[in-house]
Amino acid sequence: MTPLVVEKQALLESMENDAGFLKTVIGIFLTDCPGMMAEIRSGVAANDPVRIISASHALRGSVSLFGAKSAIEAARVLESMGKQANLEGVNEAFCVLEREIALVSFALEEIAKETV
């Protein structure tokens, strides 16, 4: 069985079982995430480690609220590459992040639909 990207019950418990608050937090993430990803994408395209560091760090913090370990790690890898100013393989690392964020976003959208 494939592990869940985001575990609904654990997430709800982390929000003190407040379904309304959970939906609000998910909504904020889903609204802000595309901009953070666009900033990382721009940093990658420009080979700009400072932009990659800043946007990856912000995204990592946001996604950590949901306990999505693979997405957190993917953002951490990009942030680390930027900090080391070693962008070799940055395009591949960004592709991994895109895939992980897509999985998290889909899971959160489903949780938001189910949460009353």
Secondary structure, 3 states (H helix, E strand, C coil): CCCCCCCHHHHHHHCCCCHHHHHHHHHHHHHHHHHHHHHHHHHHHCCCHHHHHHHHHHHHHHHHCCCCHHHHHHHHHHHHHHHCCCCCCHHHHHHHHHHHHHHHHHHHHHHHHHCC
